Structure formats: C-alpha cells, structure tokens
Amino acid sequence: MFDTLSSKLDSAFKRIRGRGSLSKSDIENTMKEVRMALLEADVNFKVAKDFCERVAEQALGEDILKSLSPDQMIIKLVQEELTETMGAQASEIDTHVAPPLVIMLVGLQGSGKTTTAGKLARYLRDENKRSPLLVPADVYRKAAIDQLQTVGKQLDIEVFPTTTEEDPVDIAKRAEAHAKNSGFDVVIIDTAGRLQIDSDLMTELQEISEAIEPHEILLVADAMTGQEAVHVAQGFDEALDLDGLILTKLDGDARGGAALSMKAVTGKPIKFIGVGEKSEALEVFHPDRMSSRILGMGDVLSLIEKASKEVELEDAMKLQKKMAKNEFTFEDFLQQLKMMKRLGSVSGLMGMIPGLGKMAKQVDPELAEREMKKTEAMILSMTLGERKNPKIINGSRRKRIALGSGVRVQDVNQLLKQFAQMRKMMKSFSKMGLGGMMGGGGMPNIGDILKNFR
C-alpha cells in the first residue's frame, strides 16, 4: 500500500535528514522532490502543486528555519498536509437515523460493488450491531444477483429476492418496505454498473434515489485506476450528489493517487477502504493514520484496534505471565499464529509497526504465507505433550513430526531452535514491559517468524 510514494518521499527527506539547519534553497529543493513524488504517484497535478506550496510556505517560516530539528519539522508539516488533503479526520456512516438506514452503492462495473456490499453489511452487523438487508438491484446481470446471494449466504446475512425481469426502482421500494416490516434497520442496495459512465445508467440511479431518498449514496471506486477513479467520482457526484466513497483494492495500490486526490478534487470524503478479499477486509478510512503509514511512521492505533478484537485481556495477561516465567509453549505459539492470520498479512502488520515499514517491502507475501502454514503444520503434527514440553522431542519424534507435516527434519530442527531463542527474547521483552503488546508477545513473535522470510 503506497509503497512507491513512501519510497519516493523517503528519498526526498534523506538529503535534509540530520541537518542542524536548512536554507531556503534546501526547502525549495526538497519540496520539488516531494511534488515529483506525488506526481509519480498519480496524484492530481493541481492537488500536488497546491500541497507543496502550502508546505513550503509554512516551512519557510522563521520558527522552522530556527528549529533545532528542522528536518523533523518539515516531515511533520508534510504529514499534517497529507492528513488534511485526504480529509483531515475519519468520516463514518451516520447510523443515528430512523430505521431503516438506506445505503445506495453505485459505481462502474468491476469496481467491486457487490463484494463491498457484503463487506459493508458484515461491518455494520459486527461493529455497529445492526441488522442489514442486502438488495441486488442489478437486473441486467443475473450473475450479479447470484453473486450477492452467495455473499449473503456466506456471511449469514439475508438477501432480498429479486429477478432480472423486475424494475430496479420497484425493487428498491419493495426492499425498503420489507425492511420496515421485518425488523431490518439497514438496507444496502447494490445497483447496476457499466464499463463507463452513460446517461441511461445515471438516469436509472437518479430514479432510484428519488424514489427511496437514501441516507447515504456511496461510490465504490477501484483505487488502482488512479486518476481515472477521481474522474469517475466527479461524474457520479455531478449526477447524484454523493455522500462519500469506498476505495477498493487499496492494499494493491503502490501509488496512492486516488486516495490522495479524491477528497481535494471532489470534496467528498473517503469513508471506507477495501484492503483484501476477505469479508472483514473493509476498514474505516483514517487520514491521519494513513499519512503516518505513508511516511513510514506506522499505524499503531489500527494495529491495537485489530488486536483488541482478537485478544481477550484476560488471555493476554495469562500469556504475559507465562512469558515472564519462560513457560511459553508451542500450544501458545499456535494460538498466536492463528491470531496473526486473522489480523491480516505479515507485510500489512509490519507496515503498522513504526520502523518496520521498509522491512515490510522486502517481505514476499506469498512466501510469508507459505512459511506460516509450514510452521503451523509442524506444530499441529506434534502431540499435546510435545507442544507443552519441546524438550522431549528427540530424534525419532522429529522424524515423525517432519513426516506428518510434509517437511524435512532440518525444518523441524530449525523451528525448535528458533522457538528456544524466541522464549528467551520474549522473557526479555516481558521484563521491559512490552509483553502485553499484541496480546502478550505478538510483536516478538512477528520478528522471530520473519527470520524465515529474510
């Protein structure tokens, strides 16, 4: 996510890093590089130009020039401007309305509307304790109706029955009435899309909007299309007066042009971002956290939020005590591995930890996934007694574990060696008061696991 932009900005700051003072030309040259980095990231030209002018104006102020650490002050100004450009603060859906809350998803074909409808329904159900109803209103593609039915079944979320013979406006009206009568407090309408904006599509969407007066009209746009996504947003906004946007495939967007330009060009906030294919891979967009990640400062708040959903405080405290007593077992390690898998990719987690952003770029996600599966397979091939007391794992047991997990004996030997080192490291972390992080030791686990991937 934003790898190219992060790398370019880091290069721009290298020349001023550690300097005791900065001249006017130093600042101007740095901002030229920042502007080039933004343009190469496919940021809108005017947005990039205005961005750099505002930062340069503040950077040339007397306080900055006389600062004891001017390089850090420049980076701080860039971070603040990135945050402001992307919307300043998170803009979530307003759920404080008389039910049902009606959300209309619009966008071009292929932007990920249908899967996003499911992700949004799951989010509102699990995070906001809502009862959502999914509504397939793309009557031109039976596959779209079938896909939403499948998504609803997988998530155990009800889908309003529709057919390709029905009128989209009638579908929306009937779905809203059904929700009122059946106790659903959220209605998410998945509308039709086209390969490009056309008058017929906009007329249909306007008619649906006028008929049901949705509380939120959200555009689902593909972040990887860069400035094209911004142009699409402008077109939809002119016709429908959007309330916000959901950017999909942001995890695969190395440039970031759409995310950085969207709010400044359209005036509409990015409300959610899609960061993967899983149903839970939809996150509230926090401009301040994203700017920190872009500049390699991590995103500890999001990491803590993710971990807190997966780890019970009582379990974390028990684990911390085990670590302090050097009683951490393979059984505990297995639970940590499972928790990490639920939290997301290894590279994604590393990007949230300050100082590990650059290392994350060196991690091959597919290789990391394979290595984690291999480690899990070896632990699952151990008996319960072996997991609790690795010291009993002799030569014959190692052969059995290797055979059971489909790996070499050398792999089992390496795992046992790394595990012994990990226990020592965890005990040290626990003494320093870091054991409670990531559920009582998750951060040390990540560091040790990554030895396999370097």
N, C-alpha and C positions, 0 to 999 in steps of 0.2 A: 504494500500500500504506500503510494507516494515515494517509492524508492528512488526514482530518478531525481525528483525535486529535492528530496532530502540530501542526496549526494551532491547535487549542484550547489545548494545553499551552504553545505558544509565547506565546500571548496572556496566559496566566496568569503567565508569568515576566517579561513585559515591565515590569510595574509595580515589580518589585524589582530589575531588571537595572541594574547600575552603582551601586547604593546602597552607601554606606560602612558602614551599619549597618541592622539590621532590628529592629523591635519585635515583641512578642508578637502584637499585632493584625495586623501586616504578614504574619506567617507564617500566622496563622489565616485571614486573607482569601485568601491565596494558595492554601492547601490547600482552601478552599471551592471555588475556581475549578477546581482540579485534580480534585476529586471530581465537579464538574459535567461537566468534560471527559470523564472516564471513563464517567459515566452516559450521556452523549450518544453515546459510542462503543459503547453497548450492552454495557458491562461489567456483570457481575452486581452487584446492589446491595450485598450483603454484602462482596464482594471489594473494591469501590470504597471502602466505608466503612472496612474494616479497613486497606486500603492507606494511606489518608490519615491515619488515626490513628497508624499506625506511623511514617510520615514526620514528622508533626507532633511526636510525642514526641521523636524524635531531633533535629529541627530546633530545638526549644526548649531543647536542652542548652546549657550555658554555653560550650562550645567553638565552637558555631555562632554564637551571638549575639556573641561577641567576635572572630569570624573577620575577617580583613582583606578577604575577598571572600565575604560571606555568601550572595549570590545564587548564586554558583557552587557553594557547598556545598549549598544547597537542591536545585539541579538534580542534583548528584552523588547526593544521597540519593534523589531520585525515580528516577534511572537505576538505582541499586542495587536499589531496591524493585521496579521494573518487571522487572528481571532475575530476582529471587527469585520474584516472582509467576508468571512464565512458566516456572519450573522450574530456575533457577539455572545449570544447565550442560546441554550437549548430551547427549542420551540416544540413542545409536545402537543398531542391532540387534546383539545379541551373536552373532557368527559363529563363535565358538570352541566349537562343539559337534560331536558326532559326526555326520557327514553321513548323510542329507540334513537340512539345516536346513529345517524346515517352517514356513511362514508362512501364516496364515489371514487373509484380508482380509474384513472384514464392514462392513455399512453399509446405509443406506437406498438405494432405487432413485434414481438421478440424482445421487448424491454424487460420482461419478467413479471408482468402484471398478475398473472394467475398464481404463480408460486408466492409472490409477495402478498397477495390477498390471504393466502393460508398462513403465512408468517405473521401478518398483522393480526389476524384473528387469534392465533396462538398467543401472541404478545399481550393483547388486551384481555384474554381469558386468564393467563397465568400471572401477569404483572398487575393488572387493574381489577381482577376478579369480576370480569364482565362475562355475559353470556352472548356470544356472537352468532350471527346467521350469515352464511356465505351465499351470495346470489350470482349465478352465472348468467350474464346478460349479453354475451357474445353469441347471437343467434346465427351468425354466418359461418361459424366453425363448430361442428359437433365435437371435434377433438378438444376444443377449449372447455366446453361444458363437461365432457367426460373427465378432463384433467382436474377440474375443480372438484368434481365428485370424488375423485381418487384422493386428492389432497385432504378433503374434508374427512374422508373415511380414515386416513392415516392418522389424523390429528384428533379424531373423535369429536369433530365439530359438524353440526348439522348444515346441510346444503339444501337450499330451496330448489325444488324440482322445476326444471324448465326444458323446453324443446326448441328446435330450430324453426318451428312453424309459428312461434309466438312473436309478439311485438315487444321490443326492448322496453318501451315506456310502460306498457301494461305489466311487464314482469316486475319492474321497479315498484310500481304502485301496489301490486298484489303482495310483493315481498314485504314491503313496509307495513301493510295491514296485517299480514300474517305474524310479523314480529310483535306488533302491539297486542295481538290476541293470544300469543303463545308464550309470552314472557321473555322474549329476546330483547336485550337492551342495546345491542349493537347490530347494525346491518351494514355489511360490506359488499358493495356492488362491483363486480368485475365486468367492465364494459368492453365493447369491441375495440379492436385496433386496426390500423392499416400499416403498410410498409412506409407510408409517408402521410403527412397531413393533407386531407382533402375536404372539400366543402360538405360532402354527404356525411362524413364522419362527424364533423363539428356540428352540423345541424341536428343529428341524432343525439349527440351528447347534450346539446343545449336543451332539446325537448325533454330529455330525462331529468336534467337539472331543474327545469321549470316545473315539471310535474311533481317532484318529490322534495324540492328545496333541501338538498343535503347539507348537513352541518359542516362537512369537510369535502372539498374536491382536491384530491391529491394526484399529482402527476408522478407516474413511475417512469424513470428515465435510466438508461444504461450509462453509467459513469465512464465506461471505456470508450464511448464515442466522443468524449471531449467536448469541443465547442459545438458540435452538432447537437448534443443534448441540450445545450444552452439555447440554441436556435429553436429547437422543438418546444422547450419550455416557454419561450416567448410567444410562439404560435398558439399553444394551448391556453396560455394566460389571456391573450387578447380575446379569445372566443368564450372562455369560461370563468375568468377571474379566479385563478387557482388560490387555494389556501396554503399550499405547501407542496413539497416534493419528497419523493423517496428515491434515493440514488442506489441502484443495484450494481452488483459486481465491483464494488469499491475495493474489495480485497485483491482484485486482479489489476487494478489501475495503478500503474507505476508512475504516471504523470500527475494526475490530480487536477487537471484544468477545469473540469466540470464543477467539482466541489468548490474550487476557489473562485470561480467566476459567477456561479449560479445566483447567489444572493445579490451580488453587486449589480448584475445585469437585469435580473427580473424583479428584484425587490421581494421575492418570495423565499421563505425560509426552507432549508433542508430539514425535514422533521425526523426522518429515519434513514439509515444506510443498511444496505444488504452486504454482508461480509462472508458469504459462504452459501453452500447449497442446503445445509440442514435447516429444519424448521425453526430452530432457535437463533439462526444467524441473521437476525434483524435487530439493530441497536438504535437507540435514540442518538441523534447526532449532536455531539457537544463540540462546538467550535473551539473552545479553549483547550480541551483535551487533544483535539486533532492537531492544533497548531503546535502543541508540545511534542507530539509524536513526529510531526514533520521535521522539527528541529532537533530530533534525537534525544529529547528530554524524557521520553517515556510517557506513560499514562497510568500512573499508579491507582488513581481513583477508579477507573474502569476495571483494572485488574482486581482490586479489592471487592468491587461490586460483583464481579463474576465469581470470585472465590467464595464470597459470603453466601451465594445461592447454593453452592455445592457442599459447603462445610459447616457442620454444626459446631457452635462454640465449645460445647462440652467435649465433642470428639477431638477438637483441636487442642484443648487443654490436656486431655489424656495423652495425646500424641507427643505434646511438648514434654510432659513428664517422662515419657518413655525415652525420648531423645536425651534428656538430661542424665538419665540413668544408664544410657547406652543399651537400651532394651529394644530399640527399633528393629523390627523383623521383616522378613520378606513378605509376610502377610500384610503388614502396614505399607510396605513399598508397593504392593499390588493395588491397594486401595488408592494410593497416591497417583499411580499410573492411570487408573480409571478416572480419577478426578481430573487429571490433566487432559485426558481425551475429551471430557465433557466441556472443559474450559475453552478448547479450540486448538489450533495448530501450534506447534512449538515455536515457529518463527513469529507467529502472531503474538504469543505470550511474551517472547523476548522483546518484541517491539514496544511492549508496555512497560518494561523494566528499564529505568534510567541507566544509560551507559551500555546497554546491550543491543541497541538498535543496529549498529554496524555489524555486530556479530550475526544478527538475525538474517542479514542479507547473504551471509555466507552459508547459511543452512539450506540444504536441499530438502524441501518439504516432503517430497515423496520418500527420500531416503530416511528422513527422520521418522516418518510414519512406519516404514518397514522395520526400522530398528526397535521402535517401541513395541510393535507387535511381536517381534522376535523375543524381546525381553519378557514380555507378558507370557508368551508361550512357554518359556523356560521355567518361569515361576509357577505357572499352572501345572507343569509336569512334575513338580516337587510334591512330596507328601506334606500333610499339615505339620508333621513333626519336623521335617526338613526346613520348612518355611520359618518355623518358630526358633529352630536351633540349627543354623547353617553349618556349625562345627561338625555335625555328624555326617556331612556329605563327603564320603570317601570316594575312592576311585571308581568302584562299581556303581555307586549311586550316581556319579557324574555321567557315566556312560548311559545309564537308564534315562536320566533327565534329557541328555542330548538326543537319544533315540526318540523319546516321547515328544520332543518339541521340533524335531527335524533340523537340528543344528549340529555343529561339530563339538567335540569335547572341549576344544580350545575356547569356544564361545562361552561354555558353561564356566570354565576356569576364569575367563576374563570377567564375567558377571560377578562371580564370588569375590574376586579381588577388588573390583570396583565397589561392591557393596560394603566390604570391610573398610575401605577408605572413606566411603560415604558416612558410615556410622561415626567415624572419628570426626569428620568435618561437621556433622550435624550436632554432635556434642559440643563442639566449639561454638557453633552458631547459637545454640541454646544458652550457653553461658553468657554470650554477648547480648542476649535479649532479643534475638531475631527469630527464635524458634517458632513464635506464633504466627509469623507471616505465611500467607498462602496455606493456612490450615496446619500450622505446626511443622514447618520444614519444607514446604513445597519449593521454595526458591533454591535451597541447596540441592534438592533432587534434580531440578531442571539443569543446574550447572553440571552435575555429575553425568546425567543422561547424555548431555550434549558432547561429552568426550567421544562418544561413538560416532559423532557426525562431523568432527573437525578433520 
